[in-house]
Amino acid sequence: MMPTILAIESSCDDTSAAVIKDGKIGANIVATQAVHEKYGGVVPELASRAHEQNIIPVVSQALLTANITKRDLNAVAFTRGPGLLGALLVGCSFAKSLALGLHIPLIEVNHMQAHILAHFIEEPKPAFPFLCLTVSGGHTQIVLVKDYLQMEILGQTSDDAVGEAFDKSAKLLGLPYPGGPMLDKLAQTGNPDKYSFPIVNMPGYDFSFSGIKTAILNFIKNNTAQNPDFISQNLPDICASIQQALILTLMKKLVLAAQETGIKEIAIAGGVSANSGLRRTIQEYAKIYGWNTYIPAFEYCTDNAAMVAMNAHYKFLAGQFSNQYASPDPRLKMTF
């Protein structure tokens, strides 16, 4: 049976609901939370309250857009983790209650695995096996994807995620929240070779971004001490140089993994895959190394329920259901 599934995503500050029917996304509704802007970052308690306010309208709109009722559902899926505990709890509790009330299966989804399976929402779709660079505010990983539900983490960050490095750098430069996209926008008119930042070389396929964050902090402190207007006078060049260093750090390990595994099917996923510099760079590397590259549409890069729905579709077909005692796990690992 090809199922009809309602999926819920609430891992951070976006409340999203999607419907997948016969393997095709019929609706993908996302409610963002503007409440965090004045704080310069996501406030977990405020995120949880906003999810409580948004989840019923978002689910209702998803069902309406997909032209179905809850009685047409064969399962309910939700993001179990990783993410913010309070935010996850809202989506998990709603999904469990709905599935229990409708007497239909419950499917738990790993947020990072869902990001990878966003590649199967639309064409072109990667062929197995492929390498996926998953980059977000909380994770940086190189994943060997052997099948829809069979994956292996080859390398990951030993400290901070690249998305955090983007956002913290933007905050140091005085850019408004969310800082990463603003840094990317400014970088497009800057000279990426104007300033140099260190690229940390970890063993194997692992990453480290704490060192470059410290280097950026010291760079800003030292230069603004000599010239208080340094940032405003050189902002696009600073952004472009920071962005280049972070992207080259990612690409160095991705190239190594591709060469040593012999895999030429290369994908990126996660919120940072919306970065224009990274999208452009991976396409340039594709020409150099003969890769077939896959980049999700922007709407499927950031947190959304369509990717959760796609993951749930394959778990349904595999008979991988959860019980009513499933609980959120903020540090949920990918285990296969």
QUIPEVEN-V354914 format. One line per field, one symbol per residue. phi: phi as a letter, one per 20 degrees, with the letter a starting at -180 (. if undefined). burial: 1 if it has 16 or more other C-alpha atoms within 10 Angstrom, else 0. A space follows every 50 residues. Layout:
phi = ???
burial = ???
//
This chain:
phi = .eedcedccbfcddeccccdclndfdabdcdedffegfemrfegffffff fffefffffffffffemcdffefdacdbferfregfffffffffffffff felcfdcecegfffgffgfdfcffdfeeececeecbfdbbbddedeagcc ccfebbfebeefffffffffffeneffffgffffffffddefefcdcfdf defmdecbcfffffffgfgffffffebgegfffcgfffffffffffffff fgffffffffemedecccbogffeffffffffffffffdmeddccffgfd effbefffffffgffffemedddfegcfcgdgeecc
burial = 00111111111111111111101111111110100100011101001101 11011001101110010001001111111111111111111101110110 01001111111111111111100011001111111111111111100100 10001110011111111111101011111111111011011100001010 00001111111110010011000000000010001111111111111011 10111011000011111111111110111001000100001111110001 111111111111111100001000001111000100
//
